[in-house]
């Protein structure tokens, strides 16, 4: 995760037009803690990383600059999955249309 994490964190925070203080407030830490992460002095733990990703609307893969494989789900596929989960009344019809078994 190293020093490049701090650059990525700053990039995604500023893209959201969010100050260090605003991010700190949203994830429940001090402003100096966010500053230390961005400077590469230390790193957040895994639980805090999940909070950061949620607040900044970024995937852990993007924030950590980890590219696992070209088979990773695309942004469009992720959106389809999200919408599927938000519309339980349509799930049965979609399962029939796609000829997939319902695992529930």
C-alpha positions, -999 to 999 in steps of 0.1 A, spaced: 0 0 0 30 23 7 34 59 -1 13 58 -33 -17 51 -11 -15 87 2 -15 101 -34 -45 80 -43 -64 90 -12 -58 127 -19 -68 122 -55 -101 106 -47 -108 130 -18 -102 161 -39 -122 146 -68 -152 146 -43 -143 182 -35 -138 171 1 -114 186 26 -93 165 49 -114 177 77 -146 167 60 -133 132 52 -121 129 88 -155 139 102 -173 114 79 -151 84 89 -148 94 126 -111 102 128 -90 133 134 -79 156 106 -43 149 114 -48 112 109 -61 118 73 -31 141 68 -7 114 80 -22 89 56 -19 113 27 17 121 36 25 83 38 34 85 74 11 56 83 -18 37 68 -54 30 78 -65 -4 90 -88 -26 69 -120 -16 87 -111 21 82 -102 14 46 -138 2 40 -152 34 55 -129 55 33 -140 37 2 -177 41 11 -173 78 18 -153 85 -14 -174 62 -36 -144 43 -48 -136 6 -48 -107 -8 -27 -91 -20 -59 -90 16 -73 -79 32 -40 -51 6 -35 -43 5 -72 -47 -32 -73 -55 -47 -107 -63 -84 -102 -73 -96 -136 -89 -85 -169 -119 -107 -159 -129 -82 -132 -165 -69 -133 -169 -38 -153 -185 -6 -140 -216 -13 -161 -219 -49 -148 -215 -35 -112 -243 -11 -119 -266 -39 -132 -259 -60 -101 -266 -30 -78 -299 -23 -96 -308 -60 -95 -303 -60 -57 -324 -28 -53 -354 -43 -72 -364 -76 -55 -398 -74 -72 -380 -79 -106 -355 -105 -96 -376 -135 -103 -384 -122 -138 -348 -115 -145 -338 -149 -133 -363 -165 -158 -351 -142 -186 -314 -151 -180 -323 -188 -173 -305 -188 -139 -316 -207 -108 -327 -188 -77 -303 -198 -49 -325 -185 -21 
